[in-house]
Amino acid sequence: MNTCTIFNGAFPIWGNAMASIAGADCPCRTAVGSSRERIGSLQRLTSNALEQSRTAMAAAKNLDWTGNAATLCARTLDRDTRLATSIDDRVRQTGQLAWSGGSS
């Protein structure tokens, strides 16, 4: 059983009144679990939105359009597609950090 070890059994201010709390499940674990769930949910939502953005940008890039504006637009779409991919990678890394923080 995981117990709260924040005070290491020493309760100088509250004396024995706090001793019973030391054996209880640590509220930190509940907070970590909730945070992991929230991060996972936001990770999925963000990744889905970024995938939709990349799909839309790929479709826009395939338009039959020529000229300076078309070239600028294509370059911007390329840049933004790379940015979306980079953000998605960072979102995944954040999700991995939530599970590898040693607070299981």
ChimeraX attribute file (.defattr): number of C-alpha atoms within 10 A of each C-alpha:
attribute: neighborCount
match mode: 1-to-1
recipient: residues
	/A:1	6
	/A:2	10
	/A:3	13
	/A:4	17
	/A:5	13
	/A:6	10
	/A:7	11
	/A:8	8
	/A:9	15
	/A:10	14
	/A:11	13
	/A:12	9
	/A:13	8
	/A:14	9
	/A:15	9
	/A:16	12
	/A:17	9
	/A:18	15
	/A:19	14
	/A:20	9
	/A:21	13
	/A:22	17
	/A:23	14
	/A:24	13
	/A:25	14
	/A:26	15
	/A:27	10
	/A:28	12
	/A:29	15
	/A:30	11
	/A:31	11
	/A:32	16
	/A:33	15
	/A:34	12
	/A:35	13
	/A:36	17
	/A:37	14
	/A:38	12
	/A:39	19
	/A:40	19
	/A:41	12
	/A:42	14
	/A:43	19
	/A:44	15
	/A:45	12
	/A:46	16
	/A:47	18
	/A:48	13
	/A:49	14
	/A:50	18
	/A:51	16
	/A:52	12
	/A:53	15
	/A:54	20
	/A:55	13
	/A:56	13
	/A:57	17
	/A:58	15
	/A:59	10
	/A:60	14
	/A:61	18
	/A:62	9
	/A:63	10
	/A:64	7
	/A:65	13
	/A:66	9
	/A:67	8
	/A:68	9
	/A:69	10
	/A:70	14
	/A:71	13
	/A:72	11
	/A:73	15
	/A:74	20
	/A:75	13
	/A:76	14
	/A:77	18
	/A:78	16
	/A:79	12
	/A:80	15
	/A:81	20
	/A:82	13
	/A:83	14
	/A:84	18
	/A:85	16
	/A:86	12
	/A:87	15
	/A:88	20
	/A:89	13
	/A:90	13
	/A:91	19
	/A:92	18
	/A:93	12
	/A:94	15
	/A:95	20
	/A:96	14
	/A:97	12
	/A:98	19
	/A:99	15
	/A:100	10
	/A:101	9
	/A:102	7
	/A:103	10
	/A:104	10
